Amino acid sequence: MKAYIFPGQGAQFPGMGKDLYKTSTLAKDLFERANEILGFRITDIMFEGTAEELKETKVTQPAVFLHSVILAKVLDVKPEMVAGHSLGEFSALVVNGALSFEDGLKLVSKRALAMQKACEIIPSTMAAVLNLEDKIVEDICASIDGVVVAANYNCPGQLVISGEYKAVELACEKMKEAGAKRALILPVGGAFHSPMMEPASSALAAAIEATTFSNPTCPVYQNVTAKAVSNPAEIKNNLISQLTGAVKWTQSVNQMIADGATSFTEVGPGKVLVGLVNKIDKEVETISA
């Protein structure tokens, strides 16, 4: 079975999508439609902007979403199962027909603005922890006074923690003492996939509840459950939980393989996810679209 996977924030790069715009009429039409929906020319920033301009959350999230979804439409992707890393879950839901292009983009834009706002409330951050067992990372997080949680289970030996700045700093020190090869604060706007995103979760919940979700053409393996989901009501609930819950990427990929995935194609900017899939299972075929 063919699985299609979609990247999240961090995969962006200057000039992203420019070739698509130039070579495909369908892509050009969709990019222009996106400019109208967003109320600003995101294409100008994607095609000609600097890495710094692209890094702003309200730009990054729609930009990565647009690159993935438009590329999938140009390639006429027909998936048998889909998954997306964090923001990428929205791309996956457009590609499997659960969401329309327009609704997907509107939700991503609202999500980005809500997350940006939540980041401004209390200083918070994320950190990458390398070569430490998940259980040890979880136990250290639980022992810290303050908010810090395991946020992204990217692949074996690579976990991201998230929370209040001081709590994350303290956790990093303890991780190194426990034998982590690295425990490194990441250059991100705030504590994504942690309880710190609760204000954003409330704002996004209203937008998701007001949006029509259809029955998808194939299951989506959602971040918070790492299981195949096809029920629109369930998809909605998991999307809301995703902002404060962990991204169970390792578990999702393993479940997709257990359910019959023989190849993983990453659609969108970068090759981060195929790299993670290769670390999770060396045998499975990976393709970068």
C-alpha positions in Angstrom: 0.0 0.0 0.0 1.1 3.5 -0.8 1.4 5.9 2.1 1.7 9.7 1.6 3.2 11.8 4.3 3.2 15.6 4.7 5.8 17.8 6.5 5.2 20.5 9.1 6.7 23.7 10.2 10.5 23.9 9.7 10.4 22.4 6.2 10.1 25.8 4.5 12.8 27.3 2.3 13.2 30.5 0.2 11.8 30.1 -3.3 9.5 27.2 -2.3 6.7 26.6 -4.8 8.1 29.0 -7.5 8.8 26.2 -10.0 5.3 24.8 -9.5 3.7 28.2 -10.1 5.7 28.7 -13.3 5.2 25.3 -14.8 1.6 24.4 -13.9 -1.6 26.3 -14.7 -3.5 24.4 -11.9 -0.8 25.4 -9.4 -0.8 29.0 -10.5 -4.6 29.1 -10.1 -4.5 27.6 -6.6 -1.7 29.9 -5.4 -3.6 32.9 -6.6 -6.8 31.6 -4.9 -4.7 31.3 -1.7 -3.5 34.9 -2.0 -7.2 36.0 -2.1 -8.2 33.8 0.8 -5.4 35.0 3.0 -5.7 38.6 2.1 -2.0 39.1 1.3 0.3 37.8 -1.4 1.9 34.8 0.4 3.4 33.8 -3.0 5.6 36.9 -2.9 7.1 35.8 0.4 7.4 32.1 -0.6 9.0 32.8 -4.0 11.1 35.9 -3.2 11.2 36.3 0.6 14.1 35.7 2.9 14.4 32.7 5.3 13.7 35.2 8.1 10.4 36.4 6.5 9.4 32.8 5.9 10.0 31.9 9.5 7.1 34.0 10.9 4.5 31.4 12.0 1.5 33.2 10.2 3.5 32.8 7.0 5.3 29.5 7.6 2.3 27.3 8.3 0.2 28.4 5.2 3.3 28.3 3.0 4.2 24.7 3.9 0.5 23.6 3.6 0.2 25.3 0.2 3.4 23.7 -1.1 2.3 20.2 0.0 -1.3 20.4 -1.1 -0.7 22.1 -4.5 2.1 19.6 -5.3 -0.2 16.7 -4.4 -2.9 18.1 -6.7 -0.5 18.7 -9.6 0.8 15.1 -9.2 -2.8 13.8 -8.9 -1.9 11.8 -5.8 -4.2 8.9 -5.0 -3.2 7.8 -1.5 -4.2 4.6 0.3 -3.2 6.0 3.6 -2.0 9.4 4.8 -0.3 11.1 7.7 1.2 14.5 8.4 3.6 15.8 11.0 1.8 18.4 13.1 0.7 21.1 10.6 1.1 18.4 7.9 -2.0 16.7 9.2 -4.0 19.5 7.6 -2.3 18.9 4.2 -3.1 15.1 4.6 -6.7 15.9 5.3 -7.1 17.9 2.1 -5.3 15.2 0.0 -7.6 12.5 1.3 -10.7 14.6 0.7 -11.7 15.2 4.4 -11.3 18.9 3.9 -11.6 21.3 0.9 -8.6 23.3 -0.2 -10.2 26.5 0.9 -11.3 25.3 4.3 -7.9 23.6 4.9 -6.1 26.9 4.2 -8.5 28.9 6.4 -8.0 26.6 9.3 -4.2 26.5 8.9 -4.1 30.3 8.9 -6.3 30.5 12.0 -4.2 27.9 13.7 -1.0 29.8 12.9 -2.4 33.1 14.3 -3.8 31.3 17.4 -0.4 29.6 18.1 1.5 32.9 17.6 -0.8 34.6 20.1 -0.4 31.7 22.6 3.4 31.9 22.3 3.3 35.5 23.5 1.6 34.8 26.8 4.5 33.1 28.7 8.1 32.5 27.6 8.2 29.0 26.3 10.3 26.8 24.0 11.2 23.4 22.7 14.3 21.3 22.8 15.6 18.3 20.8 16.9 15.3 22.9 19.1 12.8 21.1 20.0 9.2 22.0 17.9 8.8 25.1 15.1 6.3 25.6 11.6 7.7 25.5 10.8 6.5 29.0 13.8 8.3 30.5 12.8 11.5 28.7 9.2 11.2 29.9 10.3 10.5 33.5 12.7 13.4 33.6 9.9 15.7 32.3 7.6 14.5 35.0 10.1 15.2 37.7 10.6 18.9 36.8 8.8 21.6 38.6 7.0 23.5 35.9 5.5 22.7 32.5 7.6 20.4 30.3 6.4 17.4 28.3 7.5 15.0 25.5 6.1 16.7 22.4 7.4 15.0 19.2 8.3 11.3 19.0 10.2 11.8 15.7 12.1 8.5 15.5 13.9 6.2 17.9 16.5 8.2 19.8 15.1 11.6 18.7 12.5 13.2 20.9 11.5 16.9 21.2 10.4 18.3 24.6 8.2 21.4 25.0 7.2 23.7 27.8 8.1 26.8 29.9 11.5 28.1 29.1 13.1 27.5 32.6 11.5 24.0 32.9 12.9 23.0 29.4 16.4 24.4 30.3 16.4 22.4 33.5 15.1 19.3 31.8 17.9 19.6 29.2 20.5 19.6 32.0 19.0 16.5 33.5 18.8 14.7 30.1 22.5 15.3 29.5 23.3 14.0 33.0 21.2 10.9 32.2 23.3 10.2 29.1 21.7 12.2 26.2 24.1 12.8 23.4 22.5 16.2 23.0 19.7 18.2 24.6 19.5 21.4 22.5 17.0 24.3 22.7 15.4 24.8 19.3 14.9 28.2 17.6 11.1 28.1 17.7 8.5 30.6 18.7 7.1 28.7 21.6 6.0 25.5 23.3 4.1 23.7 20.5 2.3 20.4 21.4 2.3 21.1 25.1 -0.3 22.5 27.6 1.1 25.9 26.9 -0.9 25.8 23.6 -4.3 25.6 25.5 -5.3 29.2 24.5 -4.7 28.4 20.8 -6.6 25.1 21.2 -9.7 26.9 22.4 -9.5 29.4 19.5 -8.9 26.7 16.9 -11.7 24.4 18.3 -14.4 26.9 17.4 -13.1 27.2 13.8 -12.8 23.4 13.4 -16.3 22.9 14.8 -17.7 25.4 12.3 -16.0 23.7 9.3 -17.5 20.8 7.3 -15.4 17.7 7.2 -16.3 15.0 4.7 -15.7 11.2 4.7 -12.1 10.8 3.5 -11.1 8.5 0.6 -8.6 6.8 2.8 -7.7 6.8 6.5 -5.5 9.4 8.2 -3.1 8.3 10.9 -3.4 11.2 13.3 -0.6 12.5 15.5 -2.4 12.2 18.9 -3.6 8.6 18.4 -1.2 7.1 15.9 -4.1 5.1 14.6 -6.1 5.0 11.4 -9.1 7.4 11.5 -11.8 7.9 8.9 -14.7 9.2 11.0 -15.1 13.0 10.4 -16.2 13.7 14.0 -13.2 11.8 15.4 -10.8 13.6 13.0 -12.1 16.9 14.3 -11.5 16.0 17.9 -8.0 14.7 17.3 -7.1 17.9 15.3 -8.1 20.0 18.3 -6.2 17.7 20.8 -3.2 17.9 18.5 -2.2 21.4 19.6 -1.6 20.4 23.2 -0.9 16.7 22.6 2.2 14.9 21.4 3.1 14.2 17.8 3.4 10.4 17.8 5.3 10.1 14.6 7.3 7.0 15.3 4.2 5.2 16.5 2.2 6.4 13.4 4.8 5.1 10.9 5.0 1.8 12.7 1.2 1.4 12.7 1.0 2.3 9.0 3.7 -0.4 8.2 1.7 -2.9 10.4 -1.4 -2.0 8.4 0.3 -2.7 5.1 2.2 0.4 4.0 5.0 -0.7 1.6 6.2 2.8 0.5 6.2 6.3 2.0 6.1 9.3 -0.3 6.8 12.7 1.2 4.9 15.5 -0.5 6.0 19.1 0.1 9.1 21.0 0.9 12.2 19.2 2.2 13.0 15.5 3.0 12.8 15.5 6.8 10.0 12.9 7.0 11.5 10.3 4.7 14.7 10.6 6.8 12.7 9.9 9.9 10.9 7.0 8.3 14.2 5.4 7.2 15.4 5.6 10.9 12.1 4.0 12.1 12.2 1.2 9.5 15.2 0.7 7.2 13.4 -1.9 5.0 10.5 0.3 3.8 10.7 2.2 0.5 10.8 6.0 0.8 10.3 8.6 -2.0 10.5 12.3 -2.0 8.0 13.9 -4.4 
